[in-house]
Amino acid sequence: MNIPQEKVNSLYDEYNKLKEEIMDPAKMSDRRYYGKISRRYKDLEQTIQCLELVTKLQSEISESKEMIKIESDPEMIELAKEDIAENEKILEQEEERLRELLAPKDPNDEKDAIVEIRAGTGGEEAALFVADLYRMYTYLADKKGWKLNVISANPTGTGGFKEIIFSLSGANVYGTMRFESGVHRVQRVPETESQGRVHTSAISVAIMPEAEEVDVEINPNDLKIDVFRSSGCGGQSVNTTDSAVRITHLPTGVVVTCQDEKSQLKNKTKALKVLRSRLLDHEIAKQEAELAKQRKSQVGTGDRSAKIRTYNFPQSRVTDHRINLTSYKLDAILAGELDEFITALRTAFKNERVNN
């Protein structure tokens, strides 16, 4: 793997500049900017460490090959060959890692995410599967060290959800979660099914990068804000004030409702947070849909109505239809063990970008 010297020099120049900046107390006062340069510094540090290791391994392999040419001792030659084989194996892994580190990154990948899960076809069984996937993502967040915060929930009386919206914050959340967007199908025997027949239900998952005010500018004149009394199932209509908030973005028709907080102001803040993310997501979806037309993308999230994954309980099977990946570890996956799918999807998406 040969990297142009100009590229190497550019990486070191940027790294050294950022190293000075993060030590500057004046830069620390701007938390947003300081967080941005700190993340970039950390990325560059990993890239340079990997680059130096690749260079070191290449040098050691070259030296071992030269030694074989001049060495007469058969034992020393054999040892040199063993070193070459071992170093070449490590070099292959590190070069692949370096390609990953040097690949252009989507700036949204580092953002936190808003997750919306909604029941589709299947009635109460679909609502119960919404609860299953919510738990699955809760377990995943736990394993990744992310913070989960419920923004809005519409529970049913049997433990399911018609809809649940929550935020995930932490390292590289959107970049990890983005390929979960789409229709998830479940095939299983409902508890209410007396004849043991397998039913198919479907739910939709939307993963949106959490938008900051600088990402999406919203004109207050474009908003229609309604307030009303919150309500819920199971006799939860205890709110006697108009604290629930419904915001309609007039240019796009996007509607966001939030009623989980007792404070109208808190509900409005949460609703605006979701609205900004939906508007940003809408723009991303349009861009990806356009790219998909050009490169016949199978992995991108441009088509949010596409069936992406099936969870078959009788066979303990989970299949991702975009990359034809099947696992028979349903229980582990529902417990948050999603890395096999996440890694495969990110690799497939990266390869699409390289090859198209």
C-alpha positions as CSV (number, residue, x, y, z in Angstrom):
1,M,0.0,0.0,0.0
2,N,1.6,3.2,-1.2
3,I,0.4,6.6,0.1
4,P,1.6,9.7,-1.6
5,Q,4.1,11.6,0.5
6,E,2.1,14.8,0.0
7,K,-0.8,13.0,1.8
8,V,1.4,11.8,4.6
9,N,2.8,15.3,5.1
10,S,-0.7,16.8,5.1
11,L,-1.8,14.4,7.8
12,Y,1.2,15.3,10.0
13,D,0.7,19.0,9.5
14,E,-3.0,18.8,10.5
15,Y,-2.1,16.6,13.4
16,N,0.5,18.9,14.8
17,K,-1.7,22.0,14.3
18,L,-4.5,20.4,16.2
19,K,-2.2,19.2,18.9
20,E,-1.3,22.8,19.6
21,E,-5.0,23.9,19.5
22,I,-6.2,21.4,22.0
23,M,-3.6,22.6,24.4
24,D,-4.7,26.2,24.0
25,P,-6.9,27.3,27.0
26,A,-8.6,29.9,24.7
27,K,-10.0,27.1,22.5
28,M,-11.4,25.2,25.5
29,S,-13.9,28.0,26.1
30,D,-15.8,27.1,22.9
31,R,-17.1,23.7,23.9
32,R,-18.6,22.9,20.5
33,Y,-15.4,23.8,18.6
34,Y,-13.2,22.1,21.2
35,G,-15.2,18.9,21.0
36,K,-15.0,19.0,17.2
37,I,-11.2,19.4,17.1
38,S,-10.7,16.9,19.9
39,R,-12.5,14.2,17.9
40,R,-10.6,15.0,14.8
41,Y,-7.3,14.9,16.7
42,K,-8.2,11.5,18.1
43,D,-9.0,10.2,14.6
44,L,-5.7,11.6,13.2
45,E,-3.8,10.1,16.1
46,Q,-5.2,6.6,15.3
47,T,-4.4,7.1,11.6
48,I,-0.8,8.2,12.1
49,Q,-0.2,5.4,14.6
50,C,-1.5,2.9,12.1
51,L,0.5,4.5,9.3
52,E,3.7,4.3,11.3
53,L,3.0,0.6,12.1
54,V,2.5,-0.1,8.4
55,T,5.7,1.6,7.5
56,K,7.6,-0.3,10.2
57,L,6.2,-3.6,9.1
58,Q,7.1,-2.9,5.5
59,S,10.6,-2.0,6.5
60,E,11.1,-5.2,8.6
61,I,9.8,-7.4,5.7
62,S,12.1,-5.7,3.3
63,E,15.1,-6.2,5.7
64,S,14.3,-9.8,6.2
65,K,14.1,-10.4,2.5
66,E,17.5,-8.7,2.0
67,M,18.9,-10.9,4.8
68,I,17.8,-14.1,3.1
69,K,19.7,-13.1,-0.1
70,I,23.0,-12.8,1.8
71,E,22.6,-15.3,4.6
72,S,24.1,-18.8,4.3
73,D,22.9,-20.3,7.6
74,P,19.8,-22.4,6.8
75,E,18.4,-21.9,10.3
76,M,18.7,-18.1,10.1
77,I,17.0,-18.2,6.6
78,E,14.1,-20.3,8.1
79,L,13.7,-17.8,11.0
80,A,13.7,-14.9,8.5
81,K,11.0,-16.6,6.4
82,E,8.9,-17.1,9.5
83,D,9.3,-13.4,10.4
84,I,8.2,-12.4,6.9
85,A,5.1,-14.6,7.0
86,E,4.1,-13.3,10.4
87,N,4.7,-9.7,9.5
88,E,2.9,-10.0,6.1
89,K,-0.2,-11.3,7.9
90,I,-0.2,-8.4,10.4
91,L,0.6,-6.0,7.5
92,E,-2.5,-7.1,5.6
93,Q,-4.7,-6.5,8.6
94,E,-3.1,-3.1,9.3
95,E,-3.3,-1.9,5.7
96,E,-7.0,-2.7,5.7
97,R,-7.4,-0.8,8.9
98,L,-5.5,2.1,7.4
99,R,-7.7,2.1,4.3
100,E,-10.7,2.4,6.6
101,L,-9.1,5.2,8.6
102,L,-8.2,7.1,5.4
103,A,-11.6,6.6,3.7
104,P,-13.8,9.8,3.4
105,K,-16.1,9.9,6.4
106,D,-19.7,11.1,6.5
107,P,-19.7,14.0,8.9
108,N,-23.1,12.8,10.2
109,D,-21.6,9.5,11.4
110,E,-20.3,11.1,14.6
111,K,-23.6,12.6,15.5
112,D,-26.0,11.3,18.1
113,A,-29.2,9.8,16.8
114,I,-33.0,9.9,17.1
115,V,-34.6,6.5,16.8
116,E,-38.3,6.1,15.9
117,I,-39.9,2.7,16.0
118,R,-43.5,2.3,14.8
119,A,-45.9,-0.6,14.6
120,G,-47.1,-1.5,11.1
121,T,-49.1,-4.5,9.9
122,G,-49.9,-7.1,12.5
123,G,-51.9,-5.2,15.1
124,E,-51.0,-6.0,18.7
125,E,-48.3,-8.5,17.6
126,A,-46.5,-5.6,15.7
127,A,-46.8,-3.4,18.8
128,L,-45.1,-6.2,20.9
129,F,-42.3,-6.4,18.4
130,V,-41.8,-2.7,18.7
131,A,-41.1,-3.4,22.4
132,D,-38.7,-6.2,21.4
133,L,-36.7,-4.0,19.1
134,Y,-36.7,-1.2,21.7
135,R,-35.2,-3.6,24.2
136,M,-32.7,-4.8,21.6
137,Y,-31.4,-1.3,21.0
138,T,-31.4,-0.6,24.7
139,Y,-29.1,-3.6,25.2
140,L,-26.9,-2.5,22.3
141,A,-26.6,1.0,23.8
142,D,-25.6,-0.5,27.1
143,K,-22.8,-2.5,25.4
144,K,-21.6,0.6,23.4
145,G,-21.7,2.9,26.5
146,W,-24.3,5.1,24.9
147,K,-26.9,7.1,26.8
148,L,-30.6,6.4,25.9
149,N,-33.3,8.9,26.6
150,V,-37.0,8.3,25.8
151,I,-38.6,11.3,24.0
152,S,-42.0,10.0,23.4
153,A,-43.9,6.7,23.8
154,N,-47.4,5.5,22.9
155,P,-47.8,2.2,24.9
156,T,-50.5,-0.4,24.5
157,G,-52.2,-2.2,27.3
158,T,-50.3,-5.5,26.7
159,G,-46.7,-4.3,27.0
160,G,-46.2,-3.2,23.4
161,F,-45.8,0.2,21.8
162,K,-47.7,1.7,18.9
163,E,-44.7,4.1,18.6
164,I,-41.6,4.9,20.7
165,I,-39.1,7.7,20.0
166,F,-35.8,7.9,21.8
167,S,-32.4,9.6,21.5
168,L,-29.0,7.8,21.6
169,S,-25.9,9.8,22.5
170,G,-22.3,8.7,22.6
171,A,-19.4,7.9,20.3
172,N,-20.2,7.4,16.5
173,V,-23.9,6.6,17.2
174,Y,-25.4,7.5,13.9
175,G,-22.5,5.9,12.0
176,T,-23.2,2.7,13.8
177,M,-27.0,2.8,13.7
178,R,-27.8,4.3,10.3
179,F,-28.4,1.0,8.5
180,E,-31.2,0.0,10.9
181,S,-33.6,2.2,9.0
182,G,-36.3,0.4,7.2
183,V,-39.0,-2.2,7.6
184,H,-38.3,-5.1,10.0
185,R,-40.5,-8.2,9.8
186,V,-41.2,-10.7,12.5
187,Q,-42.4,-14.3,11.9
188,R,-43.7,-16.1,15.0
189,V,-46.7,-17.7,16.7
190,P,-48.6,-15.0,18.7
191,E,-49.5,-15.9,22.3
192,T,-53.2,-15.4,21.3
193,E,-52.9,-17.9,18.4
194,S,-54.6,-21.1,19.6
195,Q,-53.8,-23.2,16.5
196,G,-50.0,-22.5,16.5
197,R,-49.9,-20.7,13.1
198,V,-47.0,-18.5,12.4
199,H,-48.0,-14.9,11.7
200,T,-46.0,-12.2,9.9
201,S,-46.0,-8.7,11.2
202,A,-44.0,-5.6,10.3
203,I,-42.7,-2.5,12.0
204,S,-40.7,0.5,10.7
205,V,-37.5,1.8,12.2
206,A,-36.2,5.3,11.4
207,I,-32.6,6.3,12.4
208,M,-32.0,10.1,12.1
209,P,-28.8,12.0,12.9
210,E,-29.6,14.4,15.8
211,A,-29.6,17.8,14.2
212,E,-28.1,20.9,15.9
213,E,-29.5,24.3,15.2
214,V,-26.6,25.0,12.9
215,D,-27.5,22.0,10.8
216,V,-31.2,22.9,10.2
217,E,-32.5,26.5,10.3
218,I,-36.2,26.6,11.2
219,N,-38.1,29.8,10.6
220,P,-40.6,30.3,13.5
221,N,-43.1,31.6,11.0
222,D,-43.1,28.2,9.4
223,L,-44.3,26.5,12.6
224,K,-47.9,25.8,13.7
225,I,-47.8,25.0,17.4
226,D,-50.8,23.4,19.2
227,V,-51.1,22.5,22.9
228,F,-53.5,20.1,24.4
229,R,-53.9,17.8,27.5
230,S,-51.8,14.7,27.4
231,S,-53.4,11.2,27.5
232,G,-52.2,7.6,27.7
233,C,-53.5,4.1,28.1
234,G,-54.4,2.5,31.4
235,G,-55.9,5.6,33.0
236,Q,-52.8,7.8,32.6
237,S,-54.9,10.9,31.6
238,V,-54.0,12.6,34.8
239,N,-52.7,15.8,33.4
240,T,-55.0,18.7,34.0
241,T,-53.0,21.3,32.1
242,D,-52.4,21.8,28.4
243,S,-48.8,20.5,28.5
244,A,-48.8,18.3,25.4
245,V,-47.4,19.9,22.3
246,R,-47.9,19.3,18.6
247,I,-45.7,21.1,16.1
248,T,-46.4,21.2,12.4
249,H,-43.7,22.3,9.9
250,L,-45.9,24.0,7.3
251,P,-43.5,23.9,4.3
252,T,-43.0,20.1,4.6
253,G,-46.1,19.0,6.5
254,V,-44.0,17.2,9.1
255,V,-45.8,16.8,12.4
256,V,-44.2,16.1,15.7
257,T,-46.1,15.5,18.9
258,C,-44.6,15.2,22.4
259,Q,-46.6,14.7,25.7
260,D,-44.4,12.7,28.0
261,E,-43.3,15.6,30.1
262,K,-45.5,17.5,32.6
263,S,-43.9,20.8,31.4
264,Q,-45.2,22.3,28.2
265,L,-41.8,23.9,27.6
266,K,-39.9,20.6,28.0
267,N,-42.4,18.9,25.5
268,K,-41.8,21.8,23.1
269,T,-38.0,21.5,23.4
270,K,-38.2,17.7,22.7
271,A,-40.6,18.2,19.8
272,L,-38.3,20.7,18.2
273,K,-35.3,18.4,18.7
274,V,-37.2,15.6,16.8
275,L,-38.4,18.0,14.1
276,R,-34.9,19.3,13.3
277,S,-33.7,15.7,13.1
278,R,-36.6,14.7,10.8
279,L,-35.9,17.6,8.5
280,L,-32.2,16.8,8.3
281,D,-33.0,13.1,7.8
282,H,-35.4,14.1,5.0
283,E,-32.6,15.9,3.1
284,I,-30.2,12.9,3.7
285,A,-32.8,10.5,2.3
286,K,-33.3,12.6,-0.8
287,Q,-29.5,12.7,-1.4
288,E,-29.2,8.9,-0.9
289,A,-32.2,8.2,-3.1
290,E,-30.6,10.2,-5.9
291,L,-27.3,8.4,-5.4
292,A,-29.1,5.0,-5.3
293,K,-30.5,5.7,-8.8
294,Q,-27.0,6.3,-10.1
295,R,-25.2,3.4,-8.4
296,K,-28.1,1.0,-7.7
297,S,-27.2,1.0,-4.0
298,Q,-28.5,-1.9,-1.9
299,V,-27.3,-0.8,1.5
300,G,-27.9,3.0,1.7
301,T,-30.9,4.3,3.6
302,G,-32.5,6.2,0.8
303,D,-35.6,4.0,0.6
304,R,-37.1,4.0,4.1
305,S,-40.0,1.8,3.1
306,A,-37.8,-1.1,2.0
307,K,-38.0,-4.5,3.8
308,I,-34.5,-4.9,5.3
309,R,-34.6,-7.7,7.8
310,T,-36.7,-10.7,8.9
311,Y,-36.7,-12.2,12.4
312,N,-38.0,-15.8,12.2
313,F,-38.6,-17.2,15.7
314,P,-39.5,-20.8,14.8
315,Q,-36.1,-21.2,13.1
316,S,-34.2,-18.8,15.4
317,R,-33.1,-17.1,12.2
318,V,-32.4,-13.4,11.4
319,T,-31.8,-12.5,7.7
320,D,-30.7,-9.1,6.4
321,H,-32.0,-9.0,2.8
322,R,-29.7,-6.2,1.6
323,I,-26.5,-8.2,2.0
324,N,-28.0,-11.8,2.2
325,L,-26.6,-12.3,5.6
326,T,-28.3,-14.9,7.8
327,S,-27.6,-15.7,11.5
328,Y,-29.2,-18.4,13.6
329,K,-28.5,-16.5,16.8
330,L,-31.9,-14.8,17.2
331,D,-31.8,-14.7,21.1
332,A,-28.3,-13.1,21.1
333,I,-29.3,-10.6,18.5
334,L,-32.4,-9.5,20.4
335,A,-30.0,-9.2,23.4
336,G,-28.1,-6.5,21.5
337,E,-25.4,-8.7,19.8
338,L,-25.7,-6.8,16.5
339,D,-22.0,-6.3,15.7
340,E,-22.0,-9.0,13.0
341,F,-24.7,-7.2,11.0
342,I,-23.4,-3.7,11.7
343,T,-19.9,-4.5,10.6
344,A,-21.1,-6.4,7.4
345,L,-23.4,-3.5,6.4
346,R,-20.8,-0.8,6.9
347,T,-18.3,-2.8,4.9
348,A,-20.8,-3.4,2.1
349,F,-21.7,0.3,2.1
350,K,-18.0,1.3,2.0
351,N,-17.3,-1.1,-0.9
352,E,-20.3,0.4,-2.8
353,R,-18.8,3.9,-2.4
354,V,-15.4,2.7,-3.6
355,N,-16.7,0.7,-6.6
356,N,-19.3,3.2,-7.9
